[in-house]
């Protein structure tokens, strides 16, 4: 596991809430209120540890209190802070489930073994996860829906994923002729 995937991004502080130093967090956890369940979190540089206490979950995000923060000014200074946790503190995934951090860096191969490129990020614009793949020998990237139709096999331990690249008009997956 690379240094980059040794930690996983769980959320981002989006602002202050109220005058007592509470914060609003955009959580990336399956259940937003679980963001504090993994113990103290670190900022992106691992220079600061933040212990959160979740107060409630709202449409704006998770309202939380940070240990040691007692006023709005201090809370506002945390805006934009990313909240990271060591990968080994997260529970194991079920079959067919993956942490985004485990997918980033995997080699993308066609079903016949031809190298396509490498997964650089996982995006989600509201309609499901998309793998962004930097094409081999190019600076270009392509977005591929992270569905069984386009990504029928993922082998995190082996460092690769089998990817069927979409063609124009592929909304539901490759056709039988592909």
Protein Blocks (a to p, Z undefined) as FASTA:
>chain_A
ZZklmpccfbdcfbdedjnopacdddfbfblmlmmmnopaddfkopaccddddfbdcfkb
ccdddehiabfklmmmmgopacdddfklpccddehiacfklmgopacddfkopafbdcfb
dcdehiaccdddddehiabdcdddddfklmmbccfknopacdddddehianbccfkZZ
